[in-house]
Amino acid sequence: MTYDIAAVRAQFPALAAGSAFFDGPGGTQTPRPVIDAVADAFANPLSNRGHGTPAERNAETIVAETRTALADLLGAEPSGIVLGRSATQLAYDFSRTLAKTWSPGDEVVVTRLDHDSNIRPWVQAAAQAGATVRWADFDPATGELSAEDVRSVLSDRTRLVALTGASNLIGTRPPLAEISRLVHEAGALLYVDGVHLTAHCRVDLEQLGADFFSCSPYKFLGPHLGVLASRPGLLETLAPDKLLPSSDAVPERFEYGTLPYPALAGARAAVDFLAGLGAQEGGGRRERLTAAFALLEEREDALRRQIETGLAAFATVTRHSRAALRTPTLLLTLEGRDTRDAYRYLAERGVNAPSGSFYALEASRRLGLGDAGGLRIGLAPYNSVDDIDRLLEALADFLR
């Protein structure tokens, strides 16, 4: 099975602008089928959900089909898919709901590797409940966060562990299944921020052992949304604050106000687009997603290695993405040079690679980079070998 990059790129109107996009970790470009799905939802009758009119039925259909598509993507059940404005918003919502069950003396674990959206909501909720926050560290020399790093801060008072599925800063993928086993042995829940992970590998909620798993479709070719997957039975045990007349059914009890139906239609289309990358005919969408991500991972790993080989020729470049298992995401610093200047120089050459800490403040500080971070290079399904050549050439020119 081969990956037809020309056919893939032809589906992205934004590529006609001529830029090489290495800013996918901050948000990917959008393929035509997703754009069309959003437009179709707006173009057809649409109203609040119901069954009496075509507009109501269209809304019902969009929500149901989107939950099913996202469940296929994440190895979950449709009734365990919660839809929200963003992964950050969902982390705040669930932290406040779960904190209702915490007491002084209880403990919550967060990590130095995470995006702040999977740290600060839990730190703040713990403070309000009188619970203690414990920090799991990672090795800045290797970028690794091990199961032992988490085990060392677990106790019989641990109520929740918040952990990234993959670092949006340096790409590190912690051993989630092993950590999940330790967390559950301690009697705690595991909340996984899968925003960066979901764009690059096949996710299976049960295999990972996550009790809650969040992601954002705009990181995998879709619109701006937040998604959380959990077991319906677990969601039934939680009592979020909600309006009196709003539904108490799961997952609706966690969704505030009217859902953005056109964006949901786009998220459904993004999942279908990903499922088509593997060019596998027949089988269900889950099977096609499995084949597609296997192909995508293989290709992105090869492109990442090509970038790393090219970077090795630059004596003044330090690569901070070193974990054995990682996404195709590289964080660089440049000896004697400001990466913000490099970002601007590359942008003038039509190469988009931003500079910063990208809300992963704790990770950036632990790496010794302060709040400035570095130059981040991230791959997406539409990146080509030519993109990489342009990146390396422009970076070489900047360093000269």
Salt bridges, closest charged atoms under 4 A:
ASP36 OD1 - ARG32 NH1 3.87
GLU60 OE1 - ARG49 NE 3.61
GLU60 OE2 - HIS51 NE2 3.90
GLU65 OE1 - ARG268 NH1 2.64
ASP72 OD2 - ARG285 NE 2.89
ASP106 OD1 - ARG157 NH2 2.69
ASP106 OD1 - ARG159 NH2 3.29
GLU107 OE1 - ARG134 NH1 3.68
ASP116 OD1 - ARG120 NH2 2.60
ASP137 OD2 - ARG366 NE 2.88
GLU148 OE1 - ARG151 NE 2.97
GLU185 OE2 - ARG181 NH1 3.13
ASP204 OD2 - ARG202 NH2 3.71
ASP204 OD2 - ARG286 NH2 3.24
ASP211 OD2 - HIS184 NE2 2.73
ASP211 OD1 - ARG231 NH1 3.01
GLU236 OE1 - ARG253 NH2 3.16
ASP241 OD1 - LYS100 NZ 2.85
ASP248 OD1 - ARG253 NE 3.69
GLU252 OE2 - ARG49 NH2 3.24
GLU252 OE2 - ARG67 NH2 3.65
GLU255 OE2 - ARG67 NH1 2.74
ASP272 OD1 - ARG285 NH1 2.87
GLU297 OE1 - ARG173 NH1 3.44
GLU300 OE1 - HIS200 ND1 2.86
ASP301 OD1 - ARG304 NH2 3.92
GLU308 OE1 - ARG304 NH1 3.07
GLU308 OE2 - ARG319 NH1 3.45
GLU308 OE2 - ARG326 NH2 2.65
ASP338 OD2 - ARG340 NH2 2.75
ASP341 OD1 - ARG344 NH2 2.66
GLU362 OE1 - ARG112 NH1 2.88
GLU362 OE2 - ARG120 NH2 3.31
ASP371 OD1 - ARG365 NE 2.65
ASP387 OD2 - ARG9 NH1 3.25
ASP397 OD2 - ARG349 NH2 2.84
ASP397 OD1 - ARG400 NH2 2.20
